[in-house]
Amino acid sequence: MNMARQLPAAALLLASVAAAQNPEVELLWRGGAPGAVGGEEADRPSLTIYRPAAPNPGRMAVVVCPGGGYQHLAVDHEGRQIAEWLNGHGIAAFVLRYRIAPRYYHPAPIQDAQRALRMARSRADEFGVAAGRIGIWGFSAGGHLASTAATRFQAGDPASPDPVERVSSRPDFAVLAYPVISFTTEYAHQGSRRNLLGEDADPKLVASLSSEAQVTKETPPVFLFHTNEDTGVPPENSVLFYLALRKHGIPAEMHIYEPGKHGVGLARDHAALSTWGDLLLNWFRTRGWLE
């Protein structure tokens, strides 16, 4: 191995991690989120912005949605660690703190995710990213939120006085890691459904948020990762979504590993399972988003 050739990449990785030590935090709505019930931190959804050290206006960006069953947010191993990993590969990251139960139910989380995508896109030049390379990555219940954003997006309103609302909320791609997908089958994660929709939700609303039934020809490309060992959110959730994507001709890649319990994140302590991040990077390159 030529170590001289490895030094620039290693130096970039260290610089990116160092830069990530002081990320910026921005509220999604400076004047208050729609439907806010108070003024506490839980009422103020935000983005924590991690920028890679080296400037590159053509770089891709990812809105990261930590999991937590719509009741808490795993902002370390499904937030900060993901952002630092992305930065290490020259990718900008926006970690989303979205509103959760018991203080908030649907539609607050999807409003926050759509706003996050719009904010990243409307200020792409400022953030040093490409407006056409902005995706969303979600884990577990955050994966349900990301799949919802990928299937229930909205066009921008060019007449809006708010420049953020003038752009589309459609992500350019979605990454779903051991995602909650179905709310209507035997594979549904009951806790996530209850925390998002309440105890006695209208069956029509439940069905409308069962993501495998919401895929259309407009859904963006998707990368899915799951494990066979996952009993918290069975891998059938990913399989159902993949089959729906395939039915509608949407580019998709799915990897189901045998080992690994629910909530592994990047699985850095597992030699075999940790390779899934490399597969994701290869997918980014194959799709032309990562140079």
Buried (B, 14 or more C-beta within 10 A) or exposed (E): EEEEEEEEEEEBBEBBBEBBEEBEEEBBBEEEBEEBEEEEEBBBBBBBBBBBBBEBEEBBBBBBBBBBBBBEBBBEBBBBBBBBBBBBBBBBBBBBBBBBBEEBBBBBBBBBBBBBBBBBBBBBEEBBBBBEBBBBBBBBBBBBBBBBBBBBBEEBEEEEEEEBBBBBBBBBBBBBBBBBBBBBBEBBBEBBBBBBBBEEBEEEBBEBBBBBBBBEEEBBBBBBBBBEBBEBBBBBBBBBBBBBBEEEEBBBBBBBBEEBEBBBBBBEEBEEBBEBBEBBBEBBEEBEBBE
